[in-house]
Amino acid sequence: MATGKDTLWDRFLKPIATTLIDGEAIHRQYAGWDWDAARDRFSRPDLEYPEYYRTQNFHGIAGGYLTADAAITYDPVTHYALPPNEDWIRADAVRAVGGSPRAILDLGCGTGSTTLLFKRAFPKATVLGLDLSPFMLAVADDKARRANLTIRWQHGLAEATGLPPNEFDLVTASLLFHETPASATKAILREAFRLLRPNGQFLTLDGNQVTLRTFTWLTEIFEEPYICDYAAGTLDDWLQSTGFEAVRTQPLWGLHQVSSARKPLVTNVARSRSASYPANESPAAVPARSGSLERPVTNP
C-alpha cells in the first residue's frame, strides 16, 4: 500500500475545510449503515482490481476508494474542490450534451453526483453508473433513492465494462481521468468508443490540462497519484487517436474543462468492410453481423 504524501491540502487547506465541513453530521448520516452489507450488495466477486487502483491512496485516504471513509467524505470535500461552485461546474457539463440521449453510461460515477444530474436532465433515458468502488456505489444508490430517481449501478472496470457494443447514445466520465494513468485513460476511451452507437457522444469533465501544466502547484493540492500524468497529456489528441470526431474542449472557469467528441457514423472497420464488397453487391444486401453499426443516433 502506498504511503501518505504531504500535500497542500494537508498543510494549509484541510484546517480551513474542517471548519466548514461538519464531520460529525456526516458520520451521523451513515451511523446506522452496515458497510460490509452495503459493499457486498454491489461487489462483483469475480472482479480483479487493477494495480493502479488498489495500491494507491487517493485524497490522502489510506486504502483509497476501497474504503467506507472515502465514500463518506467524497461529497463534502468535492464541494470545496470544484471552485467557484460545484453545482455550476457539473451543470455546465450536462449542458454540453447534444440532443436527447436515450441510453446514458457514466463511467467512474463515484457517488453519483453527475449521474443524478443526467437523469434529471433526461428523465426518459435509461442511466447506468459504473464504478470500481462498491462503497461509492452504495452512497450513489442511496442518493438516487432519496431523490426518487431510477438509476442502475454496476461494479466494474471503466476500461473493460463487459457491456454490449453500440449500446449507448451518451458515455460520460466526470473527474475520472486525473485519477488514472495515461495507459488506463486511453483504454477507457477505447471502451467508450466501442460502447457508443454511431454518432453517439462522449463527454468528460475534468481538470484543465493547460492550467495544470502552467501552474504545477495545482497538482500538489490533493494526493493524486496520476494527476501529473494527466496534466502532461492532451485529451483532444487521445480522443482523436481513438477514432472520435468533432473533438472539442471547452475551458470552464480556467480550472476545469469539458471535452466532447462523437463516434463516426461509419468507423474505419465499417469502411474497410464496405470497400471489400464486390462491385455488383450493395452493402445493404449483406446481413449485418452481431455488433454492427445499427441504430445511429439522431439529434434534433
Backbone torsions as a table, in degrees:
resi	resn	phi	psi	omega
1	MET	NA	142.7	-179.3
2	ALA	-66.7	150.8	174.6
3	THR	-90.5	156.3	-177.6
4	GLY	-66.3	151.8	-179.2
5	LYS	-115.4	137.6	178.8
6	ASP	-77.8	109.8	-174.3
7	THR	-113.9	169.3	175.3
8	LEU	-62.0	-31.8	176.6
9	TRP	-60.5	-49.0	-178.6
10	ASP	-65.3	-40.2	-173.4
11	ARG	-78.2	-39.1	-171.1
12	PHE	-123.8	-41.5	-168.4
13	LEU	-88.9	-33.1	-178.0
14	LYS	-59.2	-43.4	177.6
15	PRO	-59.4	-34.4	178.3
16	ILE	-71.4	-45.2	-177.2
17	ALA	-62.9	-36.1	-178.6
18	THR	-65.5	-23.2	175.9
19	THR	-78.6	-21.1	-179.0
20	LEU	-95.0	-27.4	-176.9
21	ILE	-101.0	126.9	178.5
22	ASP	-85.9	88.3	-176.6
23	GLY	-60.8	-37.7	-179.3
24	GLU	-64.6	-40.0	179.3
25	ALA	-65.7	-38.7	179.2
26	ILE	-62.3	-46.7	-178.7
27	HIS	-70.1	-30.6	175.7
28	ARG	-64.3	-36.0	-179.2
29	GLN	-58.7	-34.0	-176.4
30	TYR	-110.3	15.5	-174.0
31	ALA	-62.3	-34.8	-176.7
32	GLY	-87.7	2.7	-175.4
33	TRP	-76.2	140.8	168.0
34	ASP	-95.5	96.3	-172.2
35	TRP	-68.2	-29.2	176.1
36	ASP	-64.9	-42.4	179.3
37	ALA	-68.0	-39.8	178.7
38	ALA	-62.2	-43.3	177.9
39	ARG	-61.7	-47.0	-175.6
40	ASP	-67.0	-26.7	-179.4
41	ARG	-65.4	-28.5	-177.5
42	PHE	-110.3	-14.3	-173.9
43	SER	-70.5	138.7	168.8
44	ARG	-96.4	113.4	-175.8
45	PRO	-63.9	-21.7	-178.8
46	ASP	-88.1	-3.7	-175.1
47	LEU	-79.0	131.4	175.8
48	GLU	-104.9	123.4	-179.3
49	TYR	-74.5	133.0	177.7
50	PRO	-67.5	153.5	-176.5
51	GLU	-59.9	-37.3	-177.5
52	TYR	-63.7	-18.8	-177.5
53	TYR	-97.9	-44.0	-172.5
54	ARG	-83.1	-14.6	-175.6
55	THR	-104.9	6.9	-175.8
56	GLN	-119.1	150.2	167.5
57	ASN	-88.6	141.8	173.8
58	PHE	-122.5	134.4	179.5
59	HIS	58.0	29.2	175.2
60	GLY	76.6	9.9	-178.6
61	ILE	-98.4	119.6	177.7
62	ALA	-61.9	129.2	-176.6
63	GLY	92.7	-6.5	176.2
64	GLY	58.5	-138.3	-175.1
65	TYR	-82.1	-0.9	178.4
66	LEU	-91.3	38.9	179.0
67	THR	-140.4	153.4	176.0
68	ALA	-66.4	-35.8	-179.5
69	ASP	-58.0	-39.7	179.3
70	ALA	-62.9	-41.4	-179.8
71	ALA	-68.7	-36.8	-178.2
72	ILE	-69.7	-40.1	-172.9
73	THR	-93.0	-10.1	-172.4
74	TYR	-60.2	-51.2	-176.3
75	ASP	-63.3	-47.4	179.6
76	PRO	-60.5	-40.0	179.9
77	VAL	-70.0	-43.7	-179.1
78	THR	-62.5	-29.6	179.0
79	HIS	-56.4	-34.4	-179.4
80	TYR	-101.0	-4.3	-176.8
81	ALA	-97.3	0.0	178.9
82	LEU	-121.8	70.6	-179.8
83	PRO	-70.5	153.0	2.8
84	PRO	-82.4	-15.4	-177.5
85	ASN	-160.7	122.5	-177.2
86	GLU	-57.8	-43.5	-177.7
87	ASP	-62.4	-40.8	178.4
88	TRP	-62.5	-44.1	-176.1
89	ILE	-64.7	-48.0	-179.6
90	ARG	-65.7	-37.6	178.6
91	ALA	-65.2	-36.5	176.7
92	ASP	-61.4	-37.2	177.9
93	ALA	-65.1	-42.7	-179.9
94	VAL	-65.1	-36.7	179.9
95	ARG	-67.5	-15.9	179.7
96	ALA	-80.8	-3.2	178.3
97	VAL	-71.8	132.0	176.8
98	GLY	-100.7	131.7	179.7
99	GLY	81.8	-163.7	-177.8
100	SER	-125.5	89.4	-177.9
101	PRO	-64.1	144.0	178.5
102	ARG	-98.5	-23.5	-179.2
103	ALA	-138.7	122.1	-173.7
104	ILE	-123.1	134.9	174.5
105	LEU	-121.3	125.7	178.0
106	ASP	-108.5	107.1	-177.4
107	LEU	-83.5	138.4	-177.6
108	GLY	60.5	47.4	-169.3
109	CYS	-69.4	-17.6	180.0
110	GLY	60.2	-131.8	-179.4
111	THR	-85.4	10.6	169.5
112	GLY	82.1	13.5	-176.1
113	SER	-58.6	-48.2	179.6
114	THR	-77.7	-32.7	178.3
115	THR	-56.8	-44.5	179.4
116	LEU	-63.4	-37.1	178.8
117	LEU	-64.4	-38.9	177.9
118	PHE	-64.1	-40.9	179.2
119	LYS	-66.2	-38.1	177.8
120	ARG	-66.9	-39.4	-178.3
121	ALA	-71.7	-31.7	-177.5
122	PHE	-130.7	73.2	-172.4
123	PRO	-62.9	-23.5	-179.4
124	LYS	-84.7	-10.5	-178.3
125	ALA	-79.4	148.1	168.0
126	THR	-82.8	133.8	-175.1
127	VAL	-124.6	131.0	178.1
128	LEU	-123.8	126.8	174.9
129	GLY	-107.5	129.7	-177.3
130	LEU	-122.0	134.3	179.5
131	ASP	-151.4	157.7	179.2
132	LEU	-83.8	-15.8	-178.2
133	SER	-101.6	114.7	176.8
134	PRO	-66.4	-24.9	177.0
135	PHE	-68.1	-42.6	176.9
136	MET	-62.8	-41.0	-179.9
137	LEU	-64.9	-34.5	177.8
138	ALA	-63.4	-42.0	177.7
139	VAL	-68.4	-41.5	179.0
140	ALA	-60.0	-43.9	179.9
141	ASP	-64.2	-39.4	178.1
142	ASP	-63.3	-42.0	178.7
143	LYS	-63.8	-41.1	-179.7
144	ALA	-66.6	-41.2	179.5
145	ARG	-63.9	-42.5	179.9
146	ARG	-67.5	-25.7	178.2
147	ALA	-92.0	2.9	-179.4
148	ASN	59.9	39.4	-179.9
149	LEU	-113.4	134.4	179.4
150	THR	-92.1	106.4	179.8
151	ILE	-134.2	138.1	177.3
152	ARG	-94.7	139.9	-178.4
153	TRP	-119.6	141.5	-177.8
154	GLN	-138.9	133.5	175.3
155	HIS	-82.7	120.8	-178.3
156	GLY	-178.5	172.6	178.2
157	LEU	-86.5	131.7	178.3
158	ALA	-67.0	-27.5	-178.9
159	GLU	-88.3	-6.5	179.3
160	ALA	-154.4	74.3	-171.8
161	THR	-74.1	-26.8	-174.1
162	GLY	77.1	6.4	-179.9
163	LEU	-83.6	157.2	-178.4
164	PRO	-66.4	152.3	177.5
165	PRO	-72.0	160.2	174.8
166	ASN	54.5	42.2	-171.0
167	GLU	-104.9	-20.4	-170.0
168	PHE	-126.4	146.2	173.6
169	ASP	-85.0	-27.4	-177.5
170	LEU	-140.5	125.9	172.3
171	VAL	-119.4	130.4	-174.7
172	THR	-127.9	161.5	174.8
173	ALA	-152.0	116.5	-178.6
174	SER	-111.2	124.2	176.3
175	LEU	55.3	39.2	-177.9
176	LEU	-104.2	-46.2	-166.1
177	PHE	-72.3	-21.8	174.7
178	HIS	-75.3	-5.6	-179.9
179	GLU	-111.8	13.2	177.2
180	THR	-130.1	145.0	173.9
181	PRO	-64.4	157.8	-175.2
182	ALA	-57.2	-36.5	-179.9
183	SER	-62.6	-40.3	178.0
184	ALA	-70.5	-39.7	178.1
185	THR	-57.5	-46.1	-179.2
186	LYS	-65.9	-35.3	176.1
187	ALA	-66.7	-37.6	177.7
188	ILE	-65.5	-40.5	178.0
189	LEU	-63.4	-39.9	177.3
190	ARG	-63.9	-38.8	178.6
191	GLU	-68.1	-40.6	177.1
192	ALA	-60.6	-42.3	178.2
193	PHE	-60.1	-43.9	-179.7
194	ARG	-63.1	-37.7	-174.1
195	LEU	-79.7	-22.3	-176.7
196	LEU	-77.0	145.1	169.5
197	ARG	-74.7	161.0	176.1
198	PRO	-55.1	133.6	-176.1
199	ASN	71.7	7.8	175.3
200	GLY	-68.6	156.4	-174.0
201	GLN	-106.4	136.3	168.5
202	PHE	-106.6	135.4	-174.5
203	LEU	-139.5	132.1	179.1
204	THR	-138.1	140.6	174.0
205	LEU	-113.4	130.5	179.4
206	ASP	-163.8	-173.7	178.4
207	GLY	-67.2	150.2	179.7
208	ASN	-73.1	114.1	-174.6
209	GLN	-65.1	-37.0	179.1
210	VAL	-64.8	-45.1	179.6
211	THR	-63.5	-41.6	-180.0
212	LEU	-64.8	-34.2	177.0
213	ARG	-73.4	-33.2	-176.8
214	THR	-77.0	-43.1	-178.3
215	PHE	-114.8	83.1	-170.7
216	THR	-64.4	-21.0	178.8
217	TRP	-63.4	-21.6	178.3
218	LEU	-65.3	-24.6	179.1
219	THR	-77.7	-5.9	-176.4
220	GLU	-108.2	8.4	-178.1
221	ILE	-69.2	-53.2	178.8
222	PHE	-110.4	167.2	172.8
223	GLU	-80.9	96.4	-178.5
224	GLU	-123.6	100.0	-171.6
225	PRO	-60.7	-25.8	-171.4
226	TYR	-119.1	11.6	-174.4
227	ILE	-68.1	-31.9	177.2
228	CYS	-69.0	-35.7	174.1
229	ASP	-59.1	-46.0	179.1
230	TYR	-65.6	-45.1	-177.2
231	ALA	-64.0	-31.9	-177.2
232	ALA	-73.6	-17.8	-176.7
233	GLY	-96.2	-177.4	175.8
234	THR	-134.0	113.6	-175.6
235	LEU	-60.5	-36.6	178.7
236	ASP	-58.2	-42.7	178.9
237	ASP	-65.0	-42.3	179.9
238	TRP	-62.5	-41.0	179.7
239	LEU	-65.4	-45.5	-178.8
240	GLN	-64.2	-40.8	-179.7
241	SER	-68.7	-21.0	176.1
242	THR	-76.6	-22.4	-179.4
243	GLY	117.3	0.4	179.6
244	PHE	-71.1	154.4	175.1
245	GLU	-120.9	173.5	179.9
246	ALA	51.6	42.9	-178.3
247	VAL	-76.2	130.3	-178.5
248	ARG	-151.3	131.7	176.0
249	THR	-117.0	129.5	-178.5
250	GLN	-116.5	121.5	177.2
251	PRO	-70.4	146.3	177.2
252	LEU	-124.1	115.2	175.5
253	TRP	54.8	24.3	175.7
254	GLY	77.0	-27.3	-174.5
255	LEU	-99.6	-18.1	-173.8
256	HIS	-127.3	169.2	175.1
257	GLN	-148.7	147.6	172.6
258	VAL	-115.7	123.7	179.7
259	SER	-113.6	136.6	-178.4
260	SER	-130.9	146.0	178.0
261	ALA	-156.9	163.2	179.7
262	ARG	-128.7	147.0	172.5
263	LYS	-77.0	131.6	-178.6
264	PRO	-59.5	153.9	175.1
265	LEU	-62.0	-35.0	177.5
266	VAL	-128.3	121.0	-179.9
267	THR	-85.4	171.1	179.8
268	ASN	-59.9	-35.7	178.5
269	VAL	-63.3	-44.2	-179.5
270	ALA	-66.5	-36.9	177.7
271	ARG	-62.4	-40.2	179.6
272	SER	-64.7	-40.8	178.1
273	ARG	-64.0	-42.5	-179.1
274	SER	-63.6	-39.9	-178.6
275	ALA	-67.3	-20.9	-176.8
276	SER	-87.4	-5.1	179.4
277	TYR	-68.8	142.8	172.2
278	PRO	-60.1	153.3	-175.3
279	ALA	-60.0	-28.8	-177.1
280	ASN	-96.1	10.7	-178.3
281	GLU	-125.0	123.9	-178.8
282	SER	-85.0	153.4	177.0
283	PRO	-57.1	-32.8	-177.3
284	ALA	-64.7	-23.1	-177.7
285	ALA	-81.1	-10.9	-177.6
286	VAL	-96.7	125.7	-179.3
287	PRO	-60.4	140.0	178.7
288	ALA	-73.8	138.8	175.7
289	ARG	-83.8	163.0	176.7
290	SER	-58.9	132.6	179.8
291	GLY	86.3	10.5	-179.7
292	SER	-75.6	176.0	-168.8
293	LEU	-88.2	62.5	175.0
294	GLU	-87.9	174.9	174.9
295	ARG	54.5	60.0	174.9
296	PRO	-64.3	149.0	179.1
297	VAL	-80.1	134.8	174.2
298	THR	-110.8	136.8	-178.5
299	ASN	-117.4	143.8	-179.2
300	PRO	-68.8	NA	NA
